[in-house]
Amino acid sequence: METLELKKDTLPVGNISELRELIDVAPSITVARNVDELVDLAVGDELNKTKEVRFDLPDGSSYHEVDVMRTKNGIAANYKEVYMRRRDPDCMVIADDRPTDKPTFKDRFGTNFDALREETFEWLKKQDLAMFYFNAGQPGMGYNAVAVIPANCGFFGLGLALLQGILDYTDLPEDFSPEAVIYVAPPFRHTHFEGKQVVVHNRIPGKYEMFSYNLYPGPSAKKGVYGMLIGKGEDEGWVTAHCSAVRVTTPYDNVITVMHEGASGGGKSEMLQQPHRLDNGRILLGKNIFTNEEFALELPRTCDLNPVTDDMALCHPNLQQDAKKLWLEDAEDAWFVRVDHIKKYGTDITLEKITAQSEQPLLFLNIEAVPGGRAMIWDHVEDEPGVPCPNPRVILPRDAMPGVYSGPVRVDIRSIGLRTPPCSKEEPNYGIVGLMHVLPPALAWLWRLVAPRGHANPSIIQTEGISSEGVGSYWPFATGKKVKQANLLLEQIIRTPGVKYILTPNQHIGAWKTSFMPQWISREFLARRGNADFNEEQISPSRCSLLGYSLNSMKVEGVRVSRRFLKVERQEEVGTEAYDQGAEMLYDFFVKTLAQFQDENLHPLGQKIIECCLNRGTVEDYERIFNEYVK
């Protein structure tokens, strides 16, 4: 590390006068050039093994926020407070007067942000600080940015640098000019926000400010930066999608790219995984919840997978190379991987090996570790005796993933995932989605507007029933207007007529427990089909029009999938009456959720599509409305 007492004037600050003042007056300023320097900063220096992150409060108390320790495979940070071990979904507030549908600082706290902003800067001026430069997004497709943190919060800076990258300030181009700053001031959550996580976005043109008043990186270093990119895209007419993407190569060397969207728990990370196999090598598609009957497939060889992105994908205009297909690129340098499902050694050998014997330092959150030891991803901290934290994480550089593909990719298929409950005659529910449905573009857009969180979501605390994650499934992180985002998604679909759209369930198909197998089998099936279109003999309109087209048959490597997985009303445990009751639940959810988009600023085609839904239109109606507009 290098302390730049004599080189402060060489640090680029653009037109951000507040940043220049902090650099000039802070007791000390440490500028990190790479991840290794942030690893050292996280524990104080290269000789230290542990560090307590504490802050003195005005009442004379000292608050112990985090225990940080150096391990053989990186840094482990454990929060003392259970509340700080996951993202508060209500943390975002908007400080400026630009258009937004999100809570403003004034509405939530009863005063303008200006006074607290100045108080934050005054506090930072008295701290030993650290900073580093990075690109939010990709060069030329996002923001030139800088992070300013208290020097004793090096682990937070490490997480941000792993996720977004870090630029060596000595190699910055002469014209590099910061346009966005993240300021970190953890004690303010105690002095001003009753201990709650708060992240304030101040969208000043030319110097976007984000104030992170907490030390969990999810709301700011991860989703906060995502909000910055969504806002920039809203201004410029492009989308940062909430998705995973994977290049799929069949045993016959056919290659397609699948983009999988959806709310948390919708199977984004799982789309990058191989199908889980039984001990005998077979693939268990489903198990009947009443009879325990199992349906398994013999699939000797699955497709090869090259992960592209795990959570955030830039769909920037500079990437578009095709008049019919969508192009995207990963918006991040690392993936924020939740490992709550890794409960013992041998659960996921690949991930366990990558994290245990990493060639580069990782950041572990909510993982038990000892100084100088090795952090193992199945050793979760306990929220209380016998209750493991549900949100253990590791920040994993994307280039550590086997077979990862870097650079732009062309999307052939866009899928969306839905967590579905069981459905039966005794307990009808919306788990009526077959193994795979083909969606016309108009319906594909509607599903992205309602973005259902679905059944038994592991990430979201919610009441019974179905709720929406918000437009694009990225609305919790967006800073602007939901109708504008709806328009951008529709325009994106209109511009890419060569993309195919599907819907896949996970957890249940009617009375069958399936986990994420439907999307894995659908991926294998579609990859082997290539870009071939479905004909009228292969698909037919679903009994519930919201589900588009159902498959009449499916065969993978010569093995035929039972039709009861393709059309749920054919299951004897379900039947048409229970199916129709589940369909009504879906319709009620769509009608309730779509009401917020019935706005005069909505795209004219979008207005017609929503009207078609409210009138219980057929699949053919959705096709006709869309085709008439794009001709």
C-alpha positions as CSV (number, residue, x, y, z in Angstrom):
1,M,0.0,0.0,0.0
2,E,1.1,3.6,-0.6
3,T,0.0,6.6,1.4
4,L,-0.1,9.5,-1.0
5,E,0.6,12.5,1.2
6,L,2.7,14.2,-1.5
7,K,0.7,13.1,-4.5
8,K,-2.8,14.1,-3.6
9,D,-3.0,16.7,-6.4
10,T,-2.4,13.9,-9.0
11,L,-5.6,12.0,-8.0
12,P,-8.4,12.5,-10.5
13,V,-11.6,14.0,-9.0
14,G,-13.4,15.4,-12.0
15,N,-15.8,18.1,-11.0
16,I,-16.4,16.6,-7.6
17,S,-15.2,19.3,-5.2
18,E,-16.3,17.4,-2.1
19,L,-13.9,14.6,-3.1
20,R,-11.1,17.0,-3.5
21,E,-11.7,18.5,-0.1
22,L,-11.8,15.1,1.6
23,I,-8.5,14.2,0.0
24,D,-7.0,17.5,1.1
25,V,-8.1,17.6,4.8
26,A,-8.5,14.0,6.0
27,P,-5.9,13.0,8.6
28,S,-4.6,10.4,6.1
29,I,-5.7,8.9,2.8
30,T,-4.6,5.5,1.5
31,V,-5.2,4.8,-2.2
32,A,-5.4,1.1,-3.0
33,R,-4.2,-0.1,-6.4
34,N,-5.2,-3.7,-6.3
35,V,-7.1,-6.4,-4.4
36,D,-4.0,-7.5,-2.4
37,E,-3.6,-4.1,-0.9
38,L,-7.3,-4.2,0.2
39,V,-6.7,-7.6,1.8
40,D,-4.0,-6.1,3.9
41,L,-6.1,-3.0,4.6
42,A,-8.9,-5.3,5.8
43,V,-6.8,-6.4,8.8
44,G,-4.7,-3.4,9.2
45,D,-1.5,-4.4,7.4
46,E,0.2,-7.5,5.9
47,L,1.4,-8.7,9.3
48,N,-2.0,-8.7,11.1
49,K,-4.4,-11.7,11.2
50,T,-7.4,-10.1,12.9
51,K,-9.2,-6.8,13.3
52,E,-12.2,-5.6,15.2
53,V,-14.2,-2.9,13.2
54,R,-15.4,-0.5,15.9
55,F,-16.8,3.0,15.8
56,D,-17.1,5.5,18.7
57,L,-20.5,7.0,19.0
58,P,-21.4,10.5,20.4
59,D,-22.8,9.0,23.6
60,G,-19.3,7.7,24.5
61,S,-20.0,4.1,23.6
62,S,-18.0,2.0,21.1
63,Y,-20.0,-0.1,18.7
64,H,-18.4,-3.4,17.6
65,E,-19.6,-3.9,14.0
66,V,-17.6,-6.7,12.5
67,D,-14.8,-9.3,13.3
68,V,-12.4,-9.6,10.4
69,M,-9.7,-12.2,10.0
70,R,-7.1,-13.2,7.4
71,T,-7.4,-16.8,6.3
72,K,-5.4,-18.9,3.9
73,N,-8.0,-18.3,1.2
74,G,-8.8,-14.7,1.8
75,I,-10.7,-12.6,4.4
76,A,-13.6,-13.7,6.6
77,A,-15.9,-11.0,7.9
78,N,-18.6,-11.8,10.5
79,Y,-21.1,-9.3,11.7
80,K,-21.8,-9.1,15.4
81,E,-25.4,-8.1,14.8
82,V,-27.7,-10.7,13.2
83,Y,-29.7,-7.9,11.4
84,M,-26.6,-6.9,9.5
85,R,-26.1,-10.4,7.9
86,R,-28.5,-9.8,5.1
87,R,-29.9,-6.9,3.0
88,D,-32.7,-4.9,4.3
89,P,-35.2,-4.6,1.4
90,D,-36.3,-1.1,2.5
91,C,-32.8,0.4,2.6
92,M,-32.9,2.5,-0.5
93,V,-34.0,6.2,-0.4
94,I,-33.7,8.9,-3.0
95,A,-32.3,12.3,-2.0
96,D,-32.7,14.3,-5.2
97,D,-35.7,15.8,-7.0
98,R,-35.4,13.8,-10.2
99,P,-38.4,11.5,-11.2
100,T,-38.8,8.5,-9.0
101,D,-41.3,6.0,-7.7
102,K,-39.1,5.1,-4.8
103,P,-39.3,6.6,-1.3
104,T,-37.5,9.9,-1.0
105,F,-35.4,10.9,1.9
106,K,-37.7,13.8,2.7
107,D,-40.9,11.6,2.6
108,R,-39.3,8.9,4.8
109,F,-37.4,11.1,7.3
110,G,-39.3,14.4,7.1
111,T,-36.4,16.6,6.1
112,N,-34.2,17.3,3.1
113,F,-31.0,15.3,2.8
114,D,-28.7,18.4,2.5
115,A,-28.0,18.8,6.3
116,L,-27.1,15.1,6.7
117,R,-25.0,15.2,3.6
118,E,-22.9,18.0,5.0
119,E,-22.7,16.3,8.4
120,T,-21.5,13.1,6.6
121,F,-18.7,15.0,4.9
122,E,-17.7,16.7,8.1
123,W,-17.4,13.3,9.8
124,L,-15.4,11.8,6.9
125,K,-13.0,14.8,7.0
126,K,-12.0,13.7,10.5
127,Q,-11.3,10.0,9.6
128,D,-8.3,8.1,8.3
129,L,-9.7,7.3,4.8
130,A,-9.1,4.8,2.1
131,M,-10.2,5.1,-1.5
132,F,-9.9,3.4,-4.9
133,Y,-11.1,3.8,-8.4
134,F,-13.3,1.4,-10.4
135,N,-15.7,1.1,-13.3
136,A,-19.4,0.7,-12.3
137,G,-20.4,-1.6,-15.1
138,Q,-17.9,-1.9,-18.0
139,P,-15.6,0.8,-19.5
140,G,-17.8,3.1,-21.6
141,M,-21.0,1.4,-20.4
142,G,-21.5,2.7,-16.9
143,Y,-19.7,5.1,-14.6
144,N,-16.1,6.0,-13.9
145,A,-16.3,5.7,-10.1
146,V,-14.4,6.0,-6.8
147,A,-15.1,4.6,-3.4
148,V,-14.3,6.5,-0.2
149,I,-14.3,4.5,3.0
150,P,-13.0,4.7,6.6
151,A,-9.6,3.0,6.5
152,N,-10.7,0.5,9.2
153,C,-13.4,-0.8,6.8
154,G,-11.0,-2.3,4.3
155,F,-13.0,-5.5,4.2
156,F,-15.9,-3.6,2.7
157,G,-13.7,-2.0,0.1
158,L,-12.4,-5.5,-0.7
159,G,-15.9,-6.7,-1.3
160,L,-16.7,-3.7,-3.6
161,A,-13.4,-4.1,-5.5
162,L,-14.0,-7.8,-6.0
163,L,-17.5,-7.2,-7.3
164,Q,-16.9,-4.2,-9.5
165,G,-13.2,-4.4,-10.1
166,I,-10.4,-2.0,-9.1
167,L,-8.2,0.3,-11.2
168,D,-4.6,1.1,-10.5
169,Y,-4.6,4.9,-10.2
170,T,-1.1,5.0,-11.5
171,D,-2.3,3.5,-14.8
172,L,-5.5,5.6,-15.3
173,P,-5.8,7.3,-18.7
174,E,-5.2,11.0,-18.6
175,D,-8.8,11.7,-19.4
176,F,-10.2,9.5,-16.6
177,S,-12.8,11.6,-14.7
178,P,-14.9,10.2,-11.8
179,E,-18.6,10.6,-12.4
180,A,-19.9,8.7,-9.3
181,V,-18.7,8.3,-5.7
182,I,-19.6,5.8,-3.0
183,Y,-19.2,7.4,0.5
184,V,-19.3,4.9,3.4
185,A,-20.2,6.2,6.9
186,P,-21.3,3.3,9.1
187,P,-21.9,5.0,12.5
188,F,-24.8,7.1,11.0
189,R,-27.1,4.1,11.1
190,H,-26.9,4.3,14.9
191,T,-26.9,8.1,15.3
192,H,-29.6,8.9,12.6
193,F,-31.4,5.7,11.5
194,E,-32.2,3.7,14.6
195,G,-29.7,1.0,13.7
196,K,-31.3,0.4,10.2
197,Q,-29.4,-0.1,6.9
198,V,-29.9,3.0,4.8
199,V,-28.4,3.7,1.3
200,V,-29.0,7.2,-0.1
201,H,-28.9,7.8,-3.8
202,N,-28.2,11.4,-4.8
203,R,-28.5,11.5,-8.6
204,I,-26.6,14.7,-9.3
205,P,-25.7,15.0,-13.0
206,G,-22.0,14.6,-13.4
207,K,-21.3,13.4,-9.8
208,Y,-23.7,10.7,-8.8
209,E,-23.4,10.2,-5.0
210,M,-24.3,7.1,-3.1
211,F,-24.0,7.2,0.7
212,S,-23.8,3.8,2.4
213,Y,-24.7,4.0,6.0
214,N,-24.0,0.4,6.7
215,L,-21.2,-2.2,6.3
216,Y,-23.1,-5.1,4.6
217,P,-22.1,-4.9,0.9
218,G,-25.4,-6.2,-0.5
219,P,-27.3,-2.9,-0.4
220,S,-24.5,-0.7,-1.7
221,A,-21.4,-2.5,-3.2
222,K,-23.8,-4.9,-4.9
223,K,-27.3,-3.7,-5.4
224,G,-26.5,-0.1,-4.9
225,V,-24.1,-0.1,-7.9
226,Y,-26.8,-2.1,-9.8
227,G,-29.2,0.8,-9.0
228,M,-26.7,3.3,-10.5
229,L,-26.6,1.3,-13.7
230,I,-30.3,0.9,-14.0
231,G,-30.7,4.6,-13.6
232,K,-28.1,5.4,-16.2
233,G,-29.9,3.0,-18.6
234,E,-33.2,4.7,-17.8
235,D,-31.7,8.0,-18.9
236,E,-30.0,6.6,-22.0
237,G,-32.5,4.0,-23.2
238,W,-31.0,0.6,-22.2
239,V,-31.4,-2.1,-19.6
240,T,-29.2,-3.9,-17.1
241,A,-31.1,-7.1,-16.8
242,H,-31.5,-9.2,-13.6
243,C,-30.5,-12.6,-15.0
244,S,-28.0,-15.3,-15.4
245,A,-26.7,-16.3,-18.8
246,V,-25.0,-19.5,-20.0
247,R,-23.6,-20.7,-23.3
248,V,-24.8,-24.3,-23.8
249,T,-22.9,-26.7,-26.1
250,T,-24.6,-30.0,-26.9
251,P,-22.8,-33.3,-27.4
252,Y,-23.2,-32.6,-31.1
253,D,-21.4,-29.2,-30.8
254,N,-24.5,-27.1,-31.3
255,V,-24.2,-23.9,-29.3
256,I,-27.0,-21.7,-27.9
257,T,-27.1,-19.0,-25.2
258,V,-29.8,-19.0,-22.6
259,M,-30.7,-15.9,-20.6
260,H,-32.6,-16.8,-17.4
261,E,-34.5,-14.0,-15.6
262,G,-36.7,-13.9,-12.6
263,A,-37.2,-12.9,-9.0
264,S,-34.9,-14.1,-6.2
265,G,-35.3,-17.8,-5.9
266,G,-36.3,-18.1,-9.6
267,G,-33.3,-20.2,-10.6
268,K,-30.8,-17.8,-11.9
269,S,-27.8,-19.3,-10.2
270,E,-29.2,-22.8,-10.8
271,M,-29.2,-22.2,-14.6
272,L,-25.4,-22.2,-14.5
273,Q,-25.4,-25.7,-12.9
274,Q,-25.6,-29.2,-14.3
275,P,-28.7,-31.3,-13.4
276,H,-28.3,-33.0,-10.1
277,R,-28.1,-36.8,-10.4
278,L,-29.1,-39.7,-8.2
279,D,-26.4,-42.0,-6.9
280,N,-27.1,-44.4,-9.8
281,G,-26.5,-41.6,-12.3
282,R,-30.1,-41.1,-13.3
283,I,-31.8,-37.7,-13.3
284,L,-34.9,-37.5,-11.0
285,L,-37.4,-35.2,-12.8
286,G,-40.0,-35.4,-10.1
287,K,-41.5,-37.3,-7.1
288,N,-45.2,-37.5,-6.5
289,I,-46.1,-35.9,-3.2
290,F,-49.0,-38.3,-2.6
291,T,-47.8,-41.6,-3.9
292,N,-44.0,-41.2,-3.7
293,E,-43.8,-42.4,-7.3
294,E,-40.6,-41.2,-9.0
295,F,-40.1,-40.3,-12.6
296,A,-36.4,-40.4,-13.7
297,L,-34.6,-40.0,-17.0
298,E,-31.6,-41.8,-18.4
299,L,-29.4,-39.0,-19.8
300,P,-25.9,-40.3,-20.2
301,R,-24.4,-37.0,-21.2
302,T,-25.6,-33.5,-20.6
303,C,-24.5,-30.4,-22.4
304,D,-21.3,-28.5,-21.6
305,L,-21.9,-25.2,-19.8
306,N,-20.0,-21.9,-20.0
307,P,-21.3,-19.4,-17.5
308,V,-21.5,-15.9,-18.7
309,T,-23.2,-13.9,-16.0
310,D,-24.8,-14.7,-12.6
311,D,-27.0,-11.8,-11.7
312,M,-26.5,-8.6,-13.7
313,A,-26.1,-8.3,-17.4
314,L,-25.5,-5.1,-19.4
315,C,-27.7,-4.9,-22.5
316,H,-26.0,-1.7,-23.7
317,P,-26.4,-0.3,-27.2
318,N,-22.6,-0.7,-27.8
319,L,-23.0,-4.4,-27.5
320,Q,-25.7,-4.9,-30.1
321,Q,-24.4,-6.6,-33.2
322,D,-27.5,-8.3,-34.6
323,A,-30.7,-6.9,-35.9
324,K,-32.7,-9.8,-34.4
325,K,-31.0,-11.1,-31.3
326,L,-30.2,-9.5,-28.0
327,W,-26.5,-9.1,-27.0
328,L,-25.3,-8.9,-23.4
329,E,-22.2,-8.9,-21.2
330,D,-21.6,-9.4,-17.5
331,A,-21.9,-6.2,-15.5
332,E,-19.7,-7.5,-12.7
333,D,-16.2,-8.8,-12.0
334,A,-17.3,-11.3,-9.3
335,W,-20.4,-13.1,-8.1
336,F,-22.1,-12.7,-4.8
337,V,-22.7,-16.4,-4.2
338,R,-25.0,-17.6,-1.4
339,V,-23.9,-20.9,0.0
340,D,-26.7,-21.7,2.5
341,H,-27.3,-25.0,0.6
342,I,-23.8,-26.1,1.2
343,K,-24.3,-27.8,4.6
344,K,-21.6,-30.4,4.5
345,Y,-18.5,-31.4,2.6
346,G,-19.2,-33.0,-0.8
347,T,-22.4,-31.1,-1.5
348,D,-20.9,-29.2,-4.4
349,I,-17.4,-30.4,-5.0
350,T,-16.6,-27.8,-7.7
351,L,-17.6,-24.8,-5.6
352,E,-16.0,-26.2,-2.5
353,K,-12.7,-26.7,-4.3
354,I,-12.7,-23.3,-5.9
355,T,-13.3,-21.5,-2.6
356,A,-11.1,-23.7,-0.4
357,Q,-8.1,-23.6,-2.7
358,S,-8.6,-20.3,-4.5
359,E,-5.7,-18.9,-6.5
360,Q,-6.8,-15.4,-5.4
361,P,-8.1,-14.0,-2.1
362,L,-11.9,-14.2,-1.6
363,L,-14.2,-12.5,0.8
364,F,-16.3,-14.7,3.0
365,L,-19.3,-13.3,4.9
366,N,-21.2,-15.0,7.7
367,I,-18.8,-18.0,7.5
368,E,-17.0,-19.3,10.6
369,A,-13.2,-19.1,10.4
370,V,-10.1,-18.9,12.5
371,P,-7.2,-16.5,11.9
372,G,-4.7,-18.2,9.6
373,G,-7.0,-21.1,9.0
374,R,-9.0,-21.9,5.9
375,A,-12.6,-20.6,5.5
376,M,-14.9,-23.4,4.4
377,I,-18.3,-22.5,2.9
378,W,-20.3,-25.1,4.9
379,D,-19.3,-23.6,8.2
380,H,-22.1,-21.0,8.6
381,V,-22.2,-18.7,11.6
382,E,-25.2,-19.2,13.8
383,D,-27.8,-16.5,14.3
384,E,-28.6,-18.1,17.6
385,P,-27.6,-21.5,19.0
386,G,-28.5,-24.2,16.6
387,V,-29.9,-21.8,14.0
388,P,-27.4,-21.2,11.1
389,C,-27.5,-17.8,9.3
390,P,-29.6,-18.2,6.1
391,N,-27.4,-15.9,4.1
392,P,-23.8,-17.1,4.2
393,R,-21.9,-15.6,1.2
394,V,-18.7,-15.8,-0.7
395,I,-17.6,-13.2,-3.3
396,L,-16.1,-15.2,-6.1
397,P,-14.2,-13.6,-9.0
398,R,-15.9,-14.7,-12.2
399,D,-12.6,-15.9,-13.7
400,A,-12.3,-18.4,-10.9
401,M,-15.4,-20.2,-12.3
402,P,-14.5,-23.2,-14.5
403,G,-15.3,-22.6,-18.2
404,V,-16.5,-19.0,-17.6
405,Y,-17.0,-17.1,-20.9
406,S,-15.9,-13.5,-21.0
407,G,-17.2,-10.9,-23.5
408,P,-20.5,-10.2,-25.2
409,V,-22.8,-13.1,-26.1
410,R,-25.9,-13.4,-28.4
411,V,-29.0,-14.5,-26.7
412,D,-31.1,-17.2,-28.4
413,I,-33.6,-18.0,-25.6
414,R,-34.9,-15.9,-22.8
415,S,-36.4,-17.9,-20.0
416,I,-38.1,-16.7,-16.8
417,G,-38.4,-18.8,-13.7
418,L,-41.3,-19.1,-11.3
419,R,-41.3,-20.9,-7.9
420,T,-44.5,-22.9,-7.8
421,P,-46.4,-24.6,-4.9
422,P,-48.0,-28.0,-5.2
423,C,-51.4,-28.1,-6.7
424,S,-54.1,-30.8,-6.2
425,K,-57.8,-31.3,-6.1
426,E,-57.7,-31.0,-2.3
427,E,-55.6,-27.8,-2.3
428,P,-55.8,-26.0,-5.6
429,N,-53.0,-23.5,-6.2
430,Y,-51.1,-21.7,-8.9
431,G,-48.7,-24.6,-9.3
432,I,-50.3,-25.4,-12.7
433,V,-47.2,-24.5,-14.8
434,G,-46.0,-27.4,-17.0
435,L,-42.3,-28.3,-17.4
436,M,-41.9,-25.7,-20.1
437,H,-44.2,-23.2,-21.8
438,V,-43.5,-21.2,-25.0
439,L,-44.4,-17.6,-24.6
440,P,-45.3,-15.2,-27.4
441,P,-43.4,-11.9,-27.0
442,A,-46.4,-10.0,-25.6
443,L,-46.8,-12.5,-22.8
444,A,-43.1,-12.6,-22.2
445,W,-43.2,-8.9,-21.5
446,L,-46.2,-9.3,-19.2
447,W,-44.3,-11.9,-17.1
448,R,-41.4,-9.5,-16.8
449,L,-43.8,-6.8,-15.5
450,V,-45.3,-9.0,-12.8
451,A,-42.0,-10.8,-11.9
452,P,-43.6,-13.2,-9.3
453,R,-41.5,-14.1,-6.3
454,G,-43.5,-17.3,-5.9
455,H,-43.6,-20.1,-3.4
456,A,-41.3,-20.7,-0.4
457,N,-38.8,-18.0,-1.5
458,P,-35.5,-18.5,0.5
459,S,-34.5,-14.8,0.1
460,I,-37.6,-12.9,0.9
461,I,-39.8,-12.8,4.0
462,Q,-43.4,-12.7,2.8
463,T,-46.9,-13.7,3.7
464,E,-48.8,-16.5,2.0
465,G,-49.6,-16.3,-1.6
466,I,-47.9,-14.8,-4.6
467,S,-46.2,-11.4,-4.7
468,S,-44.3,-9.3,-7.2
469,E,-40.5,-8.5,-7.2
470,G,-41.4,-5.6,-9.5
471,V,-40.8,-4.7,-13.1
472,G,-37.9,-6.7,-14.6
473,S,-37.4,-8.4,-11.2
474,Y,-34.9,-5.6,-10.7
475,W,-37.3,-3.0,-9.4
476,P,-36.1,-3.3,-5.7
477,F,-32.7,-1.9,-6.9
478,A,-34.0,0.8,-9.4
479,T,-34.1,4.5,-8.6
480,G,-36.5,5.9,-11.2
481,K,-39.9,5.2,-12.8
482,K,-41.4,1.8,-13.1
483,V,-43.4,2.7,-16.3
484,K,-40.2,3.9,-18.0
485,Q,-38.6,0.5,-17.2
486,A,-41.7,-1.3,-18.5
487,N,-41.3,0.7,-21.8
488,L,-37.6,-0.1,-22.0
489,L,-38.3,-3.9,-21.6
490,L,-41.0,-3.8,-24.3
491,E,-38.8,-1.9,-26.7
492,Q,-36.0,-4.4,-26.1
493,I,-38.4,-7.2,-27.0
494,I,-39.6,-5.4,-30.1
495,R,-36.1,-4.9,-31.4
496,T,-35.1,-8.5,-31.0
497,P,-37.6,-10.6,-32.9
498,G,-35.2,-13.6,-33.3
499,V,-35.2,-14.3,-29.5
500,K,-37.5,-17.1,-28.3
501,Y,-39.2,-16.9,-24.8
502,I,-40.1,-19.7,-22.4
503,L,-41.5,-20.0,-18.9
504,T,-40.2,-22.7,-16.5
505,P,-41.4,-23.6,-13.0
506,N,-39.3,-24.8,-10.1
507,Q,-40.1,-26.7,-6.9
508,H,-43.4,-28.3,-8.2
509,I,-45.3,-29.3,-11.3
510,G,-48.8,-29.9,-10.0
511,A,-48.6,-32.8,-7.5
512,W,-44.9,-33.5,-8.3
513,K,-41.9,-32.2,-6.4
514,T,-39.3,-31.2,-8.9
515,S,-36.8,-28.7,-7.4
516,F,-35.0,-26.9,-10.3
517,M,-35.2,-29.9,-12.7
518,P,-37.7,-28.4,-15.1
519,Q,-35.3,-25.6,-16.2
520,W,-32.4,-28.0,-16.5
521,I,-34.3,-30.5,-18.6
522,S,-35.8,-27.6,-20.7
523,R,-32.2,-26.3,-21.3
524,E,-31.1,-29.8,-22.5
525,F,-34.1,-30.1,-24.7
526,L,-33.9,-26.7,-26.3
527,A,-30.1,-26.9,-26.9
528,R,-30.6,-30.0,-28.9
529,R,-33.3,-28.4,-31.0
530,G,-31.1,-25.4,-31.7
531,N,-32.9,-22.5,-33.2
532,A,-35.7,-24.5,-34.8
533,D,-39.2,-23.1,-34.5
534,F,-42.1,-25.1,-33.0
535,N,-44.8,-26.1,-35.3
536,E,-48.6,-26.5,-34.6
537,E,-48.2,-30.2,-34.0
538,Q,-45.6,-29.7,-31.3
539,I,-47.3,-27.0,-29.2
540,S,-50.9,-26.0,-28.5
541,P,-52.5,-23.1,-26.5
542,S,-52.4,-23.7,-22.8
543,R,-55.7,-24.1,-20.9
544,C,-54.6,-20.9,-19.0
545,S,-53.8,-18.3,-21.7
546,L,-51.2,-16.6,-19.4
547,L,-49.0,-19.7,-19.8
548,G,-48.8,-19.3,-23.6
549,Y,-48.3,-22.6,-25.4
550,S,-47.8,-26.0,-23.8
551,L,-45.7,-28.8,-25.3
552,N,-47.7,-31.7,-26.7
553,S,-44.6,-33.9,-26.3
554,M,-41.0,-33.7,-25.3
555,K,-38.2,-36.2,-26.0
556,V,-34.6,-35.8,-24.8
557,E,-31.9,-38.1,-26.2
558,G,-34.7,-40.6,-27.2
559,V,-36.3,-40.5,-23.8
560,R,-39.9,-39.3,-23.8
561,V,-41.1,-37.1,-20.9
562,S,-44.5,-38.1,-19.5
563,R,-47.3,-35.7,-20.7
564,R,-48.5,-35.2,-17.1
565,F,-45.4,-32.9,-16.7
566,L,-46.3,-30.9,-19.8
567,K,-50.0,-30.3,-19.2
568,V,-50.8,-30.3,-15.5
569,E,-54.6,-30.6,-15.9
570,R,-53.9,-34.2,-17.1
571,Q,-52.6,-35.2,-13.7
572,E,-55.2,-37.3,-11.9
573,E,-54.3,-35.6,-8.6
574,V,-55.2,-32.2,-10.2
575,G,-57.8,-32.3,-13.0
576,T,-59.4,-29.4,-14.8
577,E,-61.3,-28.0,-11.9
578,A,-58.3,-27.5,-9.6
579,Y,-56.3,-26.3,-12.6
580,D,-58.8,-23.6,-13.3
581,Q,-58.8,-22.5,-9.7
582,G,-55.1,-22.1,-9.9
583,A,-55.4,-20.2,-13.1
584,E,-57.8,-17.8,-11.3
585,M,-55.1,-17.2,-8.7
586,L,-52.7,-16.3,-11.5
587,Y,-55.2,-14.0,-13.2
588,D,-55.9,-12.2,-9.9
589,F,-52.2,-11.7,-9.3
590,F,-51.7,-10.3,-12.9
591,V,-54.7,-8.0,-12.6
592,K,-53.6,-6.6,-9.3
593,T,-49.9,-6.2,-10.3
594,L,-50.6,-4.7,-13.7
595,A,-52.8,-1.9,-12.3
596,Q,-49.7,0.1,-11.5
597,F,-48.7,0.2,-15.2
598,Q,-52.0,1.5,-16.5
599,D,-50.5,5.0,-17.1
600,E,-50.7,7.4,-20.0
601,N,-46.9,7.2,-20.4
602,L,-47.0,3.5,-21.0
603,H,-46.0,2.4,-24.5
604,P,-49.1,2.2,-26.8
605,L,-48.4,-1.5,-27.5
606,G,-48.0,-2.1,-23.8
607,Q,-51.4,-0.6,-23.2
608,K,-53.0,-2.9,-25.7
609,I,-51.3,-6.0,-24.2
610,I,-52.4,-5.2,-20.7
611,E,-56.0,-4.6,-22.0
612,C,-55.8,-8.0,-23.7
613,C,-54.9,-9.6,-20.3
614,L,-57.7,-7.8,-18.5
615,N,-60.1,-9.0,-21.1
616,R,-58.9,-12.6,-20.7
617,G,-57.5,-12.7,-24.2
618,T,-56.4,-15.9,-25.9
619,V,-52.8,-16.8,-26.8
620,E,-53.7,-16.0,-30.4
621,D,-54.9,-12.5,-29.3
622,Y,-51.5,-11.8,-27.8
623,E,-49.8,-12.9,-31.0
624,R,-52.1,-10.8,-33.2
625,I,-51.7,-7.6,-31.1
626,F,-47.9,-7.8,-31.1
627,N,-47.6,-8.8,-34.8
628,E,-49.9,-6.0,-36.0
629,Y,-47.8,-3.4,-34.2
630,V,-44.4,-4.5,-35.3
631,K,-45.3,-4.9,-39.0
